[in-house]
Amino acid sequence: MDRDLVLKARMRLMSHDGRVLHAPAGLGVYRLLYAVSPQVYASKLAYVLVEASRSPEVAHLPQVRRALLHEALAALQVLAPGHPFRAKVLDRTLAGLRKLDEANEEAAGEAAGTEAEG
């Protein structure tokens, strides 16, 4: 791991005045720091990934949204079940995946209805 990049990421966090550095800036910072200290940064990385999956920039890209949510699930795996933020972020992640599944099923149903009519 490049120590300069880790130092820059930590400085970025220290200069931020909020609890969480939000996407897109937070995404790069937390991905980098998660690689160094997974237990410390897993919940924030997962939170920012879920946030990114809801962004207007990826609203029309269900595969990207799904990938972000699966990355969040993977990050949450390192946290103990009793971690204070694990359940909350896990619920949001699973809700996002359910919403994508429902939209996919709806689109498949509409496509099947169109084929039957044609």
C-alpha positions as protocol buffer text, in pm:
chain_id: "A"
residue {
  index: 1
  type: MET
  ca { x: 0 y: 0 z: 0 }
}
residue {
  index: 2
  type: ASP
  ca { x: 133 y: 341 z: -92 }
}
residue {
  index: 3
  type: ARG
  ca { x: 199 y: 521 z: 237 }
}
residue {
  index: 4
  type: ASP
  ca { x: 160 y: 864 z: 77 }
}
residue {
  index: 5
  type: LEU
  ca { x: -190 y: 778 z: -46 }
}
residue {
  index: 6
  type: VAL
  ca { x: -286 y: 651 z: 298 }
}
residue {
  index: 7
  type: LEU
  ca { x: -150 y: 968 z: 457 }
}
residue {
  index: 8
  type: LYS
  ca { x: -343 y: 1185 z: 208 }
}
residue {
  index: 9
  type: ALA
  ca { x: -662 y: 991 z: 278 }
}
residue {
  index: 10
  type: ARG
  ca { x: -621 y: 1031 z: 653 }
}
residue {
  index: 11
  type: MET
  ca { x: -548 y: 1402 z: 612 }
}
residue {
  index: 12
  type: ARG
  ca { x: -861 y: 1436 z: 400 }
}
residue {
  index: 13
  type: LEU
  ca { x: -1065 y: 1280 z: 682 }
}
residue {
  index: 14
  type: MET
  ca { x: -903 y: 1498 z: 947 }
}
residue {
  index: 15
  type: SER
  ca { x: -975 y: 1815 z: 748 }
}
residue {
  index: 16
  type: HIS
  ca { x: -1340 y: 1715 z: 703 }
}
residue {
  index: 17
  type: ASP
  ca { x: -1573 y: 1861 z: 963 }
}
residue {
  index: 18
  type: GLY
  ca { x: -1848 y: 1596 z: 951 }
}
residue {
  index: 19
  type: ARG
  ca { x: -1882 y: 1242 z: 1082 }
}
residue {
  index: 20
  type: VAL
  ca { x: -1871 y: 1083 z: 737 }
}
residue {
  index: 21
  type: LEU
  ca { x: -1700 y: 1200 z: 422 }
}
residue {
  index: 22
  type: HIS
  ca { x: -1976 y: 1151 z: 166 }
}
residue {
  index: 23
  type: ALA
  ca { x: -1955 y: 1016 z: -187 }
}
residue {
  index: 24
  type: PRO
  ca { x: -1787 y: 1056 z: -426 }
}
residue {
  index: 25
  type: ALA
  ca { x: -1485 y: 1184 z: -230 }
}
residue {
  index: 26
  type: GLY
  ca { x: -1558 y: 951 z: 60 }
}
residue {
  index: 27
  type: LEU
  ca { x: -1573 y: 649 z: -166 }
}
residue {
  index: 28
  type: GLY
  ca { x: -1207 y: 669 z: -264 }
}
residue {
  index: 29
  type: VAL
  ca { x: -1091 y: 759 z: 85 }
}
residue {
  index: 30
  type: TYR
  ca { x: -1281 y: 484 z: 262 }
}
residue {
  index: 31
  type: ARG
  ca { x: -1190 y: 220 z: 2 }
}
residue {
  index: 32
  type: LEU
  ca { x: -824 y: 300 z: 51 }
}
residue {
  index: 33
  type: LEU
  ca { x: -840 y: 311 z: 430 }
}
residue {
  index: 34
  type: TYR
  ca { x: -1055 y: -3 z: 445 }
}
residue {
  index: 35
  type: ALA
  ca { x: -769 y: -191 z: 278 }
}
residue {
  index: 36
  type: VAL
  ca { x: -540 y: -76 z: 560 }
}
residue {
  index: 37
  type: SER
  ca { x: -781 y: -109 z: 857 }
}
residue {
  index: 38
  type: PRO
  ca { x: -1097 y: -301 z: 766 }
}
residue {
  index: 39
  type: GLN
  ca { x: -1242 y: -311 z: 1118 }
}
residue {
  index: 40
  type: VAL
  ca { x: -1212 y: 64 z: 1155 }
}
residue {
  index: 41
  type: TYR
  ca { x: -1348 y: 174 z: 817 }
}
residue {
  index: 42
  type: ALA
  ca { x: -1592 y: -104 z: 715 }
}
residue {
  index: 43
  type: SER
  ca { x: -1907 y: 65 z: 842 }
}
residue {
  index: 44
  type: LYS
  ca { x: -1823 y: 401 z: 686 }
}
residue {
  index: 45
  type: LEU
  ca { x: -1724 y: 242 z: 356 }
}
residue {
  index: 46
  type: ALA
  ca { x: -2047 y: 43 z: 347 }
}
residue {
  index: 47
  type: TYR
  ca { x: -2250 y: 355 z: 435 }
}
residue {
  index: 48
  type: VAL
  ca { x: -2089 y: 557 z: 155 }
}
residue {
  index: 49
  type: LEU
  ca { x: -2133 y: 269 z: -92 }
}
residue {
  index: 50
  type: VAL
  ca { x: -2506 y: 251 z: -15 }
}
residue {
  index: 51
  type: GLU
  ca { x: -2524 y: 628 z: -48 }
}
residue {
  index: 52
  type: ALA
  ca { x: -2346 y: 608 z: -385 }
}
residue {
  index: 53
  type: SER
  ca { x: -2589 y: 341 z: -506 }
}
residue {
  index: 54
  type: ARG
  ca { x: -2872 y: 588 z: -452 }
}
residue {
  index: 55
  type: SER
  ca { x: -2706 y: 873 z: -637 }
}
residue {
  index: 56
  type: PRO
  ca { x: -2867 y: 1019 z: -951 }
}
residue {
  index: 57
  type: GLU
  ca { x: -2547 y: 948 z: -1144 }
}
residue {
  index: 58
  type: VAL
  ca { x: -2612 y: 572 z: -1128 }
}
residue {
  index: 59
  type: ALA
  ca { x: -2993 y: 572 z: -1113 }
}
residue {
  index: 60
  type: HIS
  ca { x: -3013 y: 440 z: -1470 }
}
residue {
  index: 61
  type: LEU
  ca { x: -2734 y: 184 z: -1419 }
}
residue {
  index: 62
  type: PRO
  ca { x: -2876 y: -107 z: -1217 }
}
residue {
  index: 63
  type: GLN
  ca { x: -2562 y: -319 z: -1262 }
}
residue {
  index: 64
  type: VAL
  ca { x: -2348 y: -44 z: -1109 }
}
residue {
  index: 65
  type: ARG
  ca { x: -2595 y: 3 z: -825 }
}
residue {
  index: 66
  type: ARG
  ca { x: -2595 y: -371 z: -757 }
}
residue {
  index: 67
  type: ALA
  ca { x: -2213 y: -384 z: -761 }
}
residue {
  index: 68
  type: LEU
  ca { x: -2193 y: -98 z: -510 }
}
residue {
  index: 69
  type: LEU
  ca { x: -2442 y: -273 z: -280 }
}
residue {
  index: 70
  type: HIS
  ca { x: -2256 y: -603 z: -304 }
}
residue {
  index: 71
  type: GLU
  ca { x: -1933 y: -425 z: -219 }
}
residue {
  index: 72
  type: ALA
  ca { x: -2110 y: -282 z: 86 }
}
residue {
  index: 73
  type: LEU
  ca { x: -2218 y: -634 z: 189 }
}
residue {
  index: 74
  type: ALA
  ca { x: -1861 y: -755 z: 156 }
}
residue {
  index: 75
  type: ALA
  ca { x: -1732 y: -469 z: 370 }
}
residue {
  index: 76
  type: LEU
  ca { x: -1988 y: -541 z: 640 }
}
residue {
  index: 77
  type: GLN
  ca { x: -1872 y: -904 z: 665 }
}
residue {
  index: 78
  type: VAL
  ca { x: -1565 y: -802 z: 867 }
}
residue {
  index: 79
  type: LEU
  ca { x: -1779 y: -644 z: 1139 }
}
residue {
  index: 80
  type: ALA
  ca { x: -1903 y: -839 z: 1438 }
}
residue {
  index: 81
  type: PRO
  ca { x: -2282 y: -892 z: 1446 }
}
residue {
  index: 82
  type: GLY
  ca { x: -2303 y: -666 z: 1752 }
}
residue {
  index: 83
  type: HIS
  ca { x: -2129 y: -369 z: 1588 }
}
residue {
  index: 84
  type: PRO
  ca { x: -2350 y: -62 z: 1647 }
}
residue {
  index: 85
  type: PHE
  ca { x: -2381 y: 42 z: 1281 }
}
residue {
  index: 86
  type: ARG
  ca { x: -2369 y: -298 z: 1112 }
}
residue {
  index: 87
  type: ALA
  ca { x: -2741 y: -376 z: 1137 }
}
residue {
  index: 88
  type: LYS
  ca { x: -2847 y: -30 z: 1023 }
}
residue {
  index: 89
  type: VAL
  ca { x: -2623 y: -26 z: 715 }
}
residue {
  index: 90
  type: LEU
  ca { x: -2699 y: -393 z: 642 }
}
residue {
  index: 91
  type: ASP
  ca { x: -3073 y: -316 z: 642 }
}
residue {
  index: 92
  type: ARG
  ca { x: -3021 y: -28 z: 397 }
}
residue {
  index: 93
  type: THR
  ca { x: -2801 y: -244 z: 176 }
}
residue {
  index: 94
  type: LEU
  ca { x: -3050 y: -531 z: 163 }
}
residue {
  index: 95
  type: ALA
  ca { x: -3337 y: -287 z: 102 }
}
residue {
  index: 96
  type: GLY
  ca { x: -3147 y: -146 z: -195 }
}
residue {
  index: 97
  type: LEU
  ca { x: -3090 y: -494 z: -337 }
}
residue {
  index: 98
  type: ARG
  ca { x: -3459 y: -584 z: -288 }
}
residue {
  index: 99
  type: LYS
  ca { x: -3561 y: -269 z: -472 }
}
residue {
  index: 100
  type: LEU
  ca { x: -3333 y: -359 z: -763 }
}
residue {
  index: 101
  type: ASP
  ca { x: -3472 y: -715 z: -770 }
}
residue {
  index: 102
  type: GLU
  ca { x: -3830 y: -583 z: -772 }
}
residue {
  index: 103
  type: ALA
  ca { x: -3752 y: -344 z: -1057 }
}
residue {
  index: 104
  type: ASN
  ca { x: -3586 y: -627 z: -1250 }
}
residue {
  index: 105
  type: GLU
  ca { x: -3887 y: -856 z: -1199 }
}
residue {
  index: 106
  type: GLU
  ca { x: -4123 y: -576 z: -1303 }
}
residue {
  index: 107
  type: ALA
  ca { x: -3923 y: -511 z: -1619 }
}
residue {
  index: 108
  type: ALA
  ca { x: -3917 y: -884 z: -1699 }
}
residue {
  index: 109
  type: GLY
  ca { x: -4294 y: -902 z: -1651 }
}
residue {
  index: 110
  type: GLU
  ca { x: -4351 y: -607 z: -1881 }
}
residue {
  index: 111
  type: ALA
  ca { x: -4124 y: -761 z: -2143 }
}
residue {
  index: 112
  type: ALA
  ca { x: -4313 y: -1089 z: -2124 }
}
residue {
  index: 113
  type: GLY
  ca { x: -4646 y: -904 z: -2157 }
}
residue {
  index: 114
  type: THR
  ca { x: -4520 y: -717 z: -2462 }
}
residue {
  index: 115
  type: GLU
  ca { x: -4403 y: -1041 z: -2627 }
}
residue {
  index: 116
  type: ALA
  ca { x: -4740 y: -1208 z: -2562 }
}
residue {
  index: 117
  type: GLU
  ca { x: -4922 y: -917 z: -2724 }
}
residue {
  index: 118
  type: GLY
  ca { x: -4695 y: -910 z: -3027 }
}
